[in-house]
Amino acid sequence: MKIGISVKIDVTKIDKSRLFRGEKGTYLDLTTFIDLDQKDQYDNNGFIAQSVSKEERDKNIQTPILGNVKVFFNDSQSQQPQQQQQASQSFQEPAPQVDDGFDDDIPF
């Protein structure tokens, strides 16, 4: 399964003390939580924040939310409408009866 995710962060909220130097540059560990089944009022599926260590989590230390994530592609959704279409084709509601005023008891 493939999922495309758009990430938008407010870089002014980054705690620069959490930046660290690696072999090829300066890095920042981030964590995101994504809910594919639910969106917020702005059509986002989750948020992104700076990562915390296990010790910090144990002390309930939280970092500010830096931004939001939005799922813009989900290849499992392409199969969903097809399944719904098959289900709707297999169940067809009977046409409603309409009284057209015609009397079947007329002998001619």
Secondary structure by P-SEA (a helix, b strand, c coil): cbbbbbbbbcccccccccccccccbbbbbbbbbbbccccccccccccccccccaaaaaacccccccccccccccccccaaaaaaaaaaaacccccccccccccccccc
